[in-house]
Amino acid sequence: MFRARRIWVTAAAVLAVAGGVSGSAQAVPPSDTGPFTTTATADDGTLPPGWRITGKGSAQQLVWRSGRQVPMGDARVEFHAGGRLLGVPSPAKDGRTFRLGLDATVPGKLTDLQVVAGGRRLDAAGDNSGSDTGRSGAVARPAAQLPAAAVDPGKPGAYRTTTGEYTLDSVRLPGYPAPIEMKAVVVAPKGATGKRPLALFLHGRHYTCYKPGTEDITGDWPCPTGTKSVPSYRGYLRDQQLLASQGYVTVSISANGINAQDADAEDAGAQARSSLIRLHLAHWADWSAHPGTAPAVVRDVPPADLSRVLLIGHSRGGEGVNRAAMDSLYPPPAAQDGYHGPVRWKIRGTVLIGPTIFGQNPVADVPSVTLLPGCDGDVSDLQGEVYVDGTRGVSRGTALHSAVYIEGADHNFFNTEWTPGQAQAPAEDDFYNDPDQRDAVCSPGTATRLTADQQHKAGSTYIATAARLFVAGDDRARELLDGSGRRAPSADPARVLTHAVGANRGAGFLPDGQVTVSGGKLCSAVDPSPAVACLSDSRLGLSPHFAQWDTSKEIGRRAVALRWSAAGSPTTVRPAKPVSLSGAKSLALRVIVPPNTTGTQFDVSLTDTSGHRSTLGRVRVDGLPGTERTASYWAREVRVPLTAATRAGIDLRHVKSLALTPRSRSGQAWLMDAWGWRPGTPAAVAAPLPRVDIGRLTVKEGDSGVKTYRVPVQVSGRGSGQVRVYVSDPATGQDTSRLVTVRPGGHDLDVSVEVKGNTRFDYGTQHDLFVKAVHGVVVGAHHGGVTTENDDPMPTYTVTPVADRVTEGQPLKWKVTLSTPADVELNPVFAVQPVATGPELSTLDVDAQWLRENSGEEPTPERPLSTVPNLALWTTVPAGRPSAEVSLPTITDQVTEQPESVLFRAMDDNGNPLPDGPVLTGTVLDAS
């Protein structure tokens, strides 16, 4: 399982029962179907509905169960508390239960618990899977289509196609117990001569097995008897056929074995997917050199040209494609890799479809096109935008990185095997549609939502566009990808918008760098402070540009925020050094405005170091259709010619500042960046860069002494570069960051951890390290650290009465004593049970607020306490203390009653009473 990054609780636990009261009990494996109790240490003493804590010792787990099945998808399901990431839980087979190991401790409480996947809330408290509130009712009408481009790569080519499959021996990859299949479908042109470029597809994370004729579908591997493997790799046949008709050999590979096992991988499977891709490419290189050794389907098609390779990845497959491009240029650590042969191919570009990028580590020198589905219900935050934004300033900047926003597209329908009515296995629309709470943009039948076939056709067109530009070198296709405002008619009626960085964009104004701003402010993409964050209220929707990473706060990832209540107030951006726009044709700006807004206009002005100022022109920016459920705060690219600056005598070699003056009466906007732009697509040559990979070291704490361990860090490659390092303090939960210059073989990135041995129980400690590229470096494994495992037994406890026979109005009290103090808070839990004889204490005999906090139930109608669902006594024994009292407050009433009793019995790991466990008994006497 993913280990918890940090836990904001003083390690609450259900203790093993032993000692002098009623015997002992053994730990019971957690059940996915047992009752969920409301025992915990949140602010009011309870966990929210659906949450519980189970297990003992190192097996302690925080568990959440969804009210409905959570589909197996590509976005990580994450637990958050108090606005911070706790960790990534492991899913159970029921598709509803998620478990996170409590192996790190921090003083505090489990407050504001949230379950988040791809930026959206999954838990009931914040369920935004369906809503008709907010901006849903004020969605902008679909805009007119853009002008057609000079070329339309979505048109089929001249070749007929042939299709076949191959299956090779399965392979073993590091960290994956079960072998991974080597299976693929090939679509190639008939009658093509000479070597043909190769396009390789990799699907994303989806269910792996299904039972024909039923709705049964699982994430098992290998598939159990009576079930079949979900053929996700066949879901891109239409895309393959289009490319094959244009002369490409295409292959789509299967990765079900990785999908079924990547929940246990710290990188969510990125390295394994890269290994699988490169293993297939190595076979293709062998077959190209020795055709007689190839499978029949490969022998029957034109030979592949491995010097012209395009990689296409969907969802987690996109992150795998990105890592494969990286690993082909900058080799990964051998122990982490499943391929150890030579690189006999050249990757010309990548296409990333609704991708994940958990590491936020794009490859800056390999051109990319990222398709962002406007109605993505899986990777809902559209974090794939980082494949564009995250490349700025990292390397040479000549590789084009394009974002293609497809309005009305969901996540699944790019793959026909994930599409209802087309798939062999059960499939669904990932954008959840509640008929009673329809979404104004993304529910089926709205003016903006695409059908499955319309969406797939648009996807095919833009995959072929990337191939035309990156592999075939046809620069006419660039205007379909780089924000020039042109469309490919083959993608109609889909409305497709683009923006880009790189290629022939020169020097620019980047908020991430050293800049000062007047009339507006610099905001942070990720920051817990609403005053600092660019977009602090997710109830309004999300921005792909501000997608969350592993830290709660990021340094240096910024935008310029503008807000005005009257036209004419400029916002001015001044970089630390003058910018040269010499040779540029236009100034290209990427600007975000709120969804559903129209007609926001700015005058764009430049000032040179001599004080000469020129207004270049006026731009208009319209918002995308959006609701609180979509990631529609997305930057539109607008351009203004530099001819006015030239006429005004502006020295474009020494531009001091950029000013945006709003001409709309009021509004809000965010400037992502501005660049000197000219047409053309230069050759992207990868720079020789160092590569950083972070590992994890797991150690026992020991019984005494202090030992120092270092976080495993490998720096390989050539040259030097800068990374930003974030170190998490498990004692406070806070991150500290610094810039570090790294060199191969150096020890610049040196993080040590002191481990103090003792003989007292705790839950272990996890020290985490996160790394992100800043300049002149690539980052492979971005996350690692040192995990200290507890090696001391959990204390047992006994129970003795303090006040177990009281008059009504007085509290019943008992004392819980540990066999030895612990270094963490411990929480024995006792469930209410029926009394053996006589009257039982009722809901009207105890304090009403206490009853609500401990069960969620109201006192009326009156009923015995043993009939109240989920009622339990939760004991808190603070860290370092040997004992604690637990009490039950009673109230005085005006009713003459017989003595009434109550009984609580210790609970097991699943919230069930232990038959032989300790009991708390008490009697309340009438006050009259």
N, C-alpha and C positions, 0 to 999 in steps of 0.2 A: 504494500500500500504506500501511498504518498505519506511521508512523515509530516506531522503537524509542524508548521513553520514556527508558530508560537501560540501559547494557550493563555487566554486572559481569564484564568480562574485559578484559585488556590487549590487546584487538583481535587475536585470533589469526587467522592468515591463511595461505592457500596462495599462495606468491609466484609472480609471473611469472618465468620462467627466461630469463636472458640472460647475456652476458658470455663469459669466456674458457674455459669448460669444454666445453660441447657444443652451443652455439648458443642459440636462443631459442624461446619458445613464445608463442602468442597466447591470450588469455582465451577460454574456451569457454562458451557460455551454459549455466547450470545445467540438469541433466537431472532430471526427476522420477522416472526409472526407473534411474538409475545406482547403483552400489554405495555403500552407506553405510559409511564408515570410522569407526574409533574413535579418531581423532586429535583432540586438543583439549587444553585446559589446566585440567581439573578438578583436584581435590586429588591424585588418583592418576595424573594424566597422561592420562587418557582421558575421552571423553564416554560417557554411558550408551548402551546399544543404541538404535538408531533415530535418533541425533543426528549431525550433522556440520556443518562450516563450509565454505562454498563461496565462490567468487568472489574478485575482487581489487579493491583500491581502494575506490571508493564503492559498488561492486557486491557487497561482502562481505556474506554472509548466514549466519545461523544457521538450520539446517534440521532439522526433525523429521518423520519418517515414521511413521505409525501402522501397527500390524500389521493393522488392518482399517479399512474405510472409515469416516470420520467424517461422519455425515449433515449436510447443509446445514441449519442450524437458526438459532435466534435468539440463543442465548447466544454471547458472543464467545469464541473460542479464544485463550487468553493464554499467553505464555511467562513463567515465573517462575524466579528463581534466588536462592538464599539467603534465601527468604521474601519477596522483593520482585518487583514487576512489572517485567519487561523491556520488554514491549510486546505489541502485537496483530499476529500474523503474517498474511500473505496466504495464502489456500488455493490450491493448484494444482487443475487440472481433474480429477486422479485421485481427489480426495476423501480422500487419505491424507497428502499432503505439504503442509507449512506452512513458510513462509519469513519471516524477520524480518531487515530490514536492520540491519547493525551500523554505524549512523551516529553513535553516541555512545560515548565510552570512559570507563572508570573503572578505576583500579588494582584488581586483584583477580583472581578466578578465576570460571569458570562452575561454581559449586558448587550441589549440590542442585537440578538442573534439573527443572522440572515443567511439564507442560501441563495447564492448568485451563480448564474451561468451565462457567460457572454454578455455581462452587463445587466441582465434582467433578473428580477427576484423570482424565486421558485417557491418559497415558503408562503404559507397562508397569510402571514401578517403583511407581506408586501407583494402579494400576487398581482402582477401586472400583465398576466397572460390574456386578459380581456378587459376592456374598459370602453365606456362611451362618454367619458368625462374629459375635461381639459380641452385640448385643441382639436379633438377628433371631429367635432362638428363644424370646424372652420377651415377645412382643408382646401388648399389652393386648387383651382381647376388645372387639369393637365395643359401644359404649354404647347404651343405649336411646334411641329417637328423642325429640326435643324436642317440647313441646306445639305444636299448630297455631296459626298466627297468625290474626288476625281476617279477613285477606284472603289470597287465593292468586293472585298475578299470573300464575302459570303456566297458568291455565285459558284456553283460546281464547276470543276475543271473539265478537261477533255477526256480524261482517262476513265475507263470502267474499272471496277474494283473487285478484289477477291478477298475472302475472309477465311481464317482458320485459327486453330489454337495449338499451343504446345504446353506440355507439363514436364518439368524436370524434377530431379531429386530435391526433396525439401532440404532446407538449410537451418543451422542453429546460429542464433545471434546472441551476443552477450546480454545476460540478464533476462532471457526469455526461456523458460523451462521447456516449452513445447516447440517442436520444429515448425518453421515457417514455410508455407507452400511456395513453389516457384512455378506459377501458372500464369498464362497470358493469352490474350486474343490479339491476333494480327490482322490488320486491314491494309492492303497495299494496292498500288495501281497495276493494272494489266497492260502489258505492252510497252512499259517505260524502259528506256535504255540507259545504261550507265548507272553509277551509284546514285542513290536517292537519299535526300536528307531524312533523318529519323525523328519522329515525334513520339515521346513516351508519356503515357498517362498513368497517374496513380490516384485511386479513389480515396475517400476520407474514412472516418471512423463511423461505422454503422453496425447494425446487428450482423451476426456471422452465420447463424444457423436458423432454419425454419422447418416446420413440419408441413409438407404439402397437404392442401385441402383444409387447413385450419388457420387460425390466426396466431398460432404459437410461433414465437420468434425469440431467439436467445443470443447471448454473447459468448457461448461456449466455444472451445477449440481443444482438440478436434471435435467435429460435430458428432453428437451421440447417434447411436443406431436409431434408424427410423426418421432421421432428419437429413436435410440437404444443406450444403453451403450456399449462402446468399451470394449470387453472382454479381457483386458490385462492380467487378472489373469489366463487365459487359455493358455498363451503363452509359458509355461514351461512344457507342458504335456510330451514331449519327455524326459526331464530331470527327471520328476517324475516317468515315466514308467521305466527308467533305475534303479533308486534307489529302486522302489517298487519290481522290479524283483530280487533285491539283499536283500530283506527282510525289507525295510524301509516303514513305513507309511508316506505318504507325503501329504501336504496340501498347496495350493497356494491361497492366499487371495487377495481380490479386495480392491483397495484404490482410486477409481475414485473421491470420495467425497473429499478426501484430495488434490488430484491433482488439482481440480477445484478451491480450496480456499487457497492454500498455498502461493500464491503471496502476501497475506496480513500478513504472518507470518514472524517475524524477523529471525527465524531460518530456513526458507524455508521448514518447515514441519517436521523437524527431530523428535521433541518431539511427534507430533501427530501420526506419523508412528510408533514410539515406543509404544505409548499407544494402537494403533490398534493391533499390534503384540501381546502384552501381554494380551489384552482382549480375543483374540482367544486362546492363550495358557491357559488362565484361564478356558475357556470352555472345552478345551481338558483335563485339570486336573479334572474338574468336571465329565466329561464323563468317564474318566478312573476309577474314584472312584465309579460312579453310572451309569453304562452302560445303564440302562433303560431310562435315561433322554436324551440320545443322539439322534440326527437326524438319520434317517434310514440308510443313507450312512455310518455313523460312527459305528452304531451297527453291520453292516455287515462286518466290517474289524477287524483285530486283534487289541487288546487294545494297546494304545500308551504308551511307557515308557518315562515319562516326565523327568526322570533323564538323558536321553540321547537325547538331542535336538541339531539339526544343523539348523542354520538360513542362508538363502540364499537371498540376496537382489540385485536388479538390479538398478543401477544409484542412484536416490534419495532413492530408496528402500534400497540400500546398506548403506546409511547414517542412515536410519531408523533402520536397523538391528543392526548396530554398537551401536546406542543409546539404543535399546532394551536390548542388552547385558550389557551395562553400567547400565541401570535402574534396571536390575534384580539383580545386585550386590550392587549398590549404589543408593538408592531410590532418585528420583527427588523431587523438591519442589511440595507439594500437589496441590497448586493452578495452576501449569502448566500442571499437569498430568491428563490423562483421565482414568487411572486405579489405584484403591486404595486398592486392595486386597493383600493377601499374595503371595509371590513368591513360587510356588509349582513345579518348574522345574529347571533344570540345563542346561545351554547352554554350550556345549562342544566345539563349534567353529562356525565361520562364514565364508561364502563365499560371496564376494563382487564383483559384475560384472560391470565393467566400472563405479565405484561408484563416487558420489560426496562426498566431506568432507569439506563443507564450514567452519565448526568450527575448522578443523584440530585438532580434539580431539579423536584420536583412543583409544580403550580400551586395555591397554597394557597387561593385564593378561588373556585375552580370545584369543586363537589361531585363526588366520585368514588366508585366501587365497584371494588375490585380483587379478582378471582377468583384464589385461590392453589390450584393443583392439588397435592394431597398427594403424588402420585406423578409429579411433573414430572421427566422425564428429560432435558430440554433446559435450561430456565432453572432448574436444580436448586436453586439457593440461594434461590429465591422472593424475589428482590430487589424484586419489586413491592410488598412490605410498606413500602418507603420512600415510596410514594405516600400512606401513612397517617402513619407516624412522622415523615417529613421535612417535614410541614406544621406541626408543633407550634411555636407561638411566632413563626411567620414573618409572619403577617398578622392579620386580625381574628378568625379562629378560628370564624366562624359557619358556614362550609361543612362539611357532613358528609363525612368521609372514612372509608370502611368497607373492612375486609378480610374477605373471604368465603373461608374455608378449606374446600375440598371434599375430604374424605378419599377416597382411592382413585382420583382423577382423574389422568390423564397430561396431557401438554402438547398433543398433536396432536389428540385426539379431539373437541375443541370445533369442529373444522373437518372436515366430512365428506370434503372432497377431500384430507385428510391421513390418512384412516382406512382401513385395509385392508378390502376387501370393499365399500366404498362409493365410493372414489375412482376417477376415470378413469385417473389415472397411478399408478405404483407408490407404495405408502405403507406405513408401519410404525408400530408402537407405539414411541414414543420412550423408554420406560422399558425398558432392555435387560434381557432375561430369559434367563439361562443355565439350561437345564434341570438342570444338575448343581449349580448354586448359586442356588437360588430365593430370592427375597426374601420374607420372611414377611408383608410388608404389601402390596407392589406387584406381585408376580408374578401373572399371570392365574390366576384360580381361587381365590385366597385370599379369606378372608371379608371383607376390607376393600377389595379391588380392584373397581372398577366396570366394567361392560361399556361399550362405546362408546356404545350408545344410552342407557344410564342416565346416563352422564356428560353427553352432549349435552342431554338433557332437563333436567338440573339447571342447566346453563349457560344454557339458554333461559329458565328460570324466573327466575333471578336477574338476567338482562339486563332482562327485563320488570318485575322488581321495581324496578330503578333507574329505568326509564322511568316507572313509576307514581308514584314519590316525587319525582323531580327535574323531570319534565316535566308530569305530570298534577297534581302537588301533593297527592296523597293521603297524608296523614300516617300512615294506618293501615299503610302498607307499611314504615314506618321500623323497626318492631320486628323485621323480617326481616333488617335490615342493621346495626343499631347495638349488638349485643351483648346484646339483651334476652332471648335464649334462646328464640326461637320459630322454627318451621319452616314452609315452604311445602309442603304435601302433594304438589303436582305434581312436586317434585324427588325424592320417595321412589323408591328406597330409599337414595339418597345421604344420608350424614350430613354436614350443613353447619353450620359454626360461624362466628360473626362477632364482631368487636369493632370499635370505631370511636373516632375523636376528632372534635372539632368539634361543630357543631349547638348544642344548648343545654347543652353542657358549659361550666362556668364556670372559675374559677380552680382551679389544681391544684398537685400536687406533682410537679415534673419533675426527674429526675436530671440533665438537660442543663443546668439553671440553677445558680444559686448555692445550694447546699445542703450541709449537713453530715450525716453518717450515723454513728450509734453502734450497736454490736451487729451490724453487717454492714459492707459496704464499697461504695464507688462503683467500678464497673468500666467499662472502655472497650469500646465495640462493636468497634473495630478497633485493635489494638495488637500489635506483635510480641512483647511480653513476656508469657509465660504468667501471670505474677503480676498483671498489670494487665488483660489481656483478659477479657471476660465469659465467653467460651466458647473456650478455647484449643486444645482437642483435637478436630479435625474428624473423627477416627476414630469419635467417638461420634454423629456426625450434625451437622447444621447448624441455625442459627437464622436465619429470614428477617429478624429484627430486627438482626442483626449482619452483614449482607451487606457484603462487601468493596467498597471504592471504589478510586479510582486511586492513593491514597496508602497507604503501609504503616502509617500511624498517623493517627488522627483525634482532634482535640481537641474536647471538649464534647459528644460523642455517647456517652451513658452510660446505665447502668442501676444499680439497687441490687442487689447480690448478697447472698443470705442462705444460710448453711450452719449447721446445728445438729446436735448429737448428743444433745440432750435437750430435751424440751418445756419451754416457759416462759421462754425467753430472748428478750426482745423486740429487734427492730431498729427504731430510731427515725430518722425523716427530719425534719430541721429546715431549712426554707427560710430564706434571708437575711431575708426580710420576711414578716410574718404573711399568711396566706391567708384570703380571705373566701369562705365557703361559704354566705353569706346567699342565700336564695331557692332553694337546691338542695333536691331531694327525697331524693337518695341520694348516697353516695360511690361512684363507679365506679372500680375498680382493674383494671389489666391486669397479670396475673401469669403468668410462665413457670414451669413445673415440668418435670422431665425426662420424656421420652416413656415411656409404658407404666407410669408410676406412678399410683397411685390413692389417694384419701383424704387428701391433704395439706390440713391445716386450719390456719387462722390466726384469732386474735381481732384485730379491727381497732379501734384506739383513737385518739381525738383529745385534744389538750390545748390550751387557749387561753392567751392571754398572761397571764391572771391565775392560771394554775396549775391551773385546773379540768380534770379528766380524766374522760373517759367512754368506756366500751367500747361500740361501736356494735352489735357482733354478731360472729358467726363465719361465715367463708366456707370453702368446700371447692373445691379446684382439682385436677382430674385431668389427667394428661398425655395427649397424642395418641398413637395408634399410630405407632410409628416404628422405624426401623433405622438403621444407620450410613450408609445410602444416601439417607435422606430428611431434609428440613428440617422437623423436627417439634418443635423447641424454639420453640414459638409461644405467645404470650400468650393466656390465657383471660380474658374480661372477667367480673368478679364485682361485685356491688353490695350495699351494706349501707345500710339506711334511716338517715336522720339524726334520727329521732324520739327515740332514746335520748339523743342529745346535747342535744336541746331540753329533754327532761324533766330532764336533769341540770344545766341552767342553763349549758351551754357557750355562750360568746359566739362564734357561728359567723361573725361578721364579723372576728374576730381569732384565727384558729387558728394556734397556734405550731408544732405538730408532729403527725406521724402515726406510729403505732407498729403493727407487725405482730408478734404473738406466736405462734410455732408451737405447735400443740397435738398435732402428730404427734411420735413419739419421736425421729426423726432425718429429715434430708432436706436438700434444696437447692431454691432458688427464686431468681427474679429479678423485681424490681418494675420495670416499664417506666414507669408513671406512675399517678397517681390524680387524679380530677377531681370537682368538684361537678356532679351530673347532675340534670336534670329533663327531662320529655318535651317533644316538639315539634321542629319543623324550621323554624328561622327562615330568612327569605330571605337568600341569599348574595349580597352586593353587593361587587363587586371594588373593592379600594382602589386609589387612584392611586399606583402604585409606580414607582421607577426600575428599569430593566432593565440587567443587565451582560452583555456578550458579549466573550469573549476570542478574539483572532485569532492567527495565526502568521505570523512574518516569517522568510524564508529568505535568508541572505546568504552571500557568499563570504568566506573569511578574509583574503585578500590576502597580499602578500609581506612587508609591513613595517608598522610603526606600530600604533596602537591606535585603534579606532573604538568608539563607544558607540551601541547601538541600544536602543530601548524596545519592550517587548512591546505589540502593538496591543490596546488596550482601548477599548470603546465603552460609555458609560453614557448611556442615553436615558430617556425617560419623565418622571416628576414626583416631587418630594420627595427624601428621603434615606433610606438604609437601611444596614444592616451586613452585610458578608460576611466570611467567613473565607478568607484567601488562603494557599495553600500554594505555596512556591517550592522547586523541586528543584535541588540543587547537583550538577551533573554530575561534579564532581571527587570528591565523597564519596558520592554516592547518597543523601544525607540530605535530608529536607524540613524547612524552617522555616515556621512559620505565624504569622499575626498577624490581628487583627481590624481591618477598615478600614471607615470610614464613607464611602459613595459618594454622589455627587450628579451629576445630568445636567450635562454640560459641564465637570465638574471634573477634576482630575488627582490625585485622592486615591489611586487605585490605579495607582501609577507604579513599574514594575519595569524597571530598566535592565540591560543586559548589555554587558560590555566584550569586544571581540573583538580578539585580538592576532594580527597578521599574521606569517607566517613562510614559509620555503621548505622545511620538512620535512614529510614525509608523516604524516598521521593519518587518522582516520575521521570527522572532523567532530565537532561537539558540539551536543547538544540541551539547551537550557535550557527547562524546562517550568514552567508556571503553572497552578494549579487553583483554582477558586473555588466556594464553596458559600454559599447564602443562610443568614443567621442571623436577621435581623429586618428587615421593612419593605422587601424587595427581591425581585425575581425574577432568576434566572440562566438565560440562554439557552445560548450556547456556553460551556461551563464550563472548557474545556481549550485552551491555546494556548501560545505562547512564541516563542523565537528559536532557529532552527536555523542553525548555522554549517557550511557545506559546505567540505570539503577541496578545494583547487585545486592540489595538488602531486602529481607522479607518484609511484607506488609504487616503492621501490628494487628494483633487480635484485640478484642475488647470484652469487657464485662459491664453489666448493668446493675445498679443498686437503687432502691427507692430513696428519695429525699422527702417528698410529701405525697404519699400515695393514698392518703385518706384525709380529705379536706371538706370543709363546709363550702357550699356553693358561693361563688364570688371569689374564691381563692384558687390559685393555679395548682394543678397537679404537677409534680416535679420528679424527675429521675436523673441520675448521674451516670454518664457513660465514661468508662475509664479504659484507656489504651494500655496494652501490655508494655509499650515503650513509646515515648514521643516520636513524632515524625517531623520531617523537614517541610511538609506540605500540609495544608488543611485536609482533614478527612471528614467524611460525612456518612455515618451509619444512618440507615433509613428503616423506618418501622411502618408496616401497613396495618390499618385498622382491621379488626376481626370481630365476629360476634362473640358476646360473652357466653359463658357456659350456662349460668343460671341467673335468675333475677332480672330486674329492669336494667335496661341499657341506656347510657347517656345519649341524648338526642341532639339534633341540630339546633334546638332552641335553648340548650343548656350550656353552649360554648359561645365564645366571642364571635360575632358575625364576621368581622374583618379577618380574624384568624382562619375561619372556615373558608372564606373566599380565597385567601392567599394560599392555602394548603390543598385546595381541591378545585377551585373555580366554581363552586356551587353556592347557591343561596340557602339561608336557613329554613325558609318556608317552601313548601309545607313541612311541618315537623316530621322527622323520620329518624330511626336509629342511626348512629354514626357509621355503623358497619355496612349500611346500605349506600353510603355516599361514594360515588365512583372516584377513584384516584386519590382518596384521602390518605395521607401518610404524614408521619412525624419525621422531620429532617433535622439531624443533629449536626452541629458544626463544632469540630474540635480544631482549634487554631493550630497552625504550625508551631512546633516547639512546646505545646502544652500537653500535659498528661491526661486531661479529662475536660469534660464540659457538661453542663446541665441542659436538659431539654424539658420544655414545659408545655402544658395545655391549659389555656385560660378558660375558666368557667364564669358564668354570670349568675346573678341572683334573680330569681323570678318570684312571682306571687302565688305559685301553685304549691300546695302541700303534696310532697312526694315521698316515696320510699327511697332508701339509698339506691343510687344508680351507679353502674360500673362501666368501665371501658377497658378494652384490651388491644394492644398493638403488638405485632410480632415482626421480628427482623425479616427483611426482604432479601431474596437472592439477586443475582446479577440481572435477571430478566424482569424484576419488579414483582415477583411472586413471593408470597409468605413462605418462610422456611419452616417445615413441620416441626423440627426440633430446635429452632432458633430461639434466641433470647426473647422474652416478652416483657412488655411494660403493662402493668395492671394498676388500676386506680379506682377509688370509690369516692363519690361525691354525696355528702349528706345534706338534707334539707336545712335551710337556715331558720325556719320558723320553730 
